[in-house]
Amino acid sequence: MTTAKRRTPTQARATRTRTALLECAAQEFAESGYAGTTARSIALRAGAATGSFYQYFNDKDEVLLEVYAQRLTRVREAAEKLLALPALQSSSVEQSRAALGSVIQLVIDLHRDDPKLHAVITEREHADVRMREHTQRANGALVHGIGQLLTQLGYTGDVLSRAFLILHMVEGSVHAHVLGEPMVSDRRFKRDLVEAVEALALKR
């Protein structure tokens, strides 16, 4: 199926309208879920006509995809910034653990930022190949960043495999802790996850 090319805003008012539609789409998906969200409900929340929605987006899947892409960009940029911290490469155990704890806290905060929207996105990833492709690209960039850090720390094993394992151990553990039924406090969770990642990063 082909997708109709939609209008790209060139004037300030049009840009504001499109931005408002994106922001309101995120709120609508979080509050009403995927099935309960429509182009009309998004436009209504944004104070725009439904026709305005279709000037910029083909359907609700397209706007959700862009909301997701924006979130992934923020996650990737924040994670890459933290992964570059000198403290992570420090010979001081205390400094490197504190920096690693900051990275894990970032992942926790991002999951807690809007758990209902996160749940909608997780649901739609199984149905929308475009969302899976966004996830794969973002994860690839993060695995690359973790791999570079492992190399700088002197890891001499299979860097790609170990980086992949660390990324998904942190993501999966945080997902279960924040969005599932946590069995321990944040403090205990972070302490043991830091130790687990540290062991994986340093064990040859």
Beta strands, then each sheet from edge to edge (+ up, - down):
end
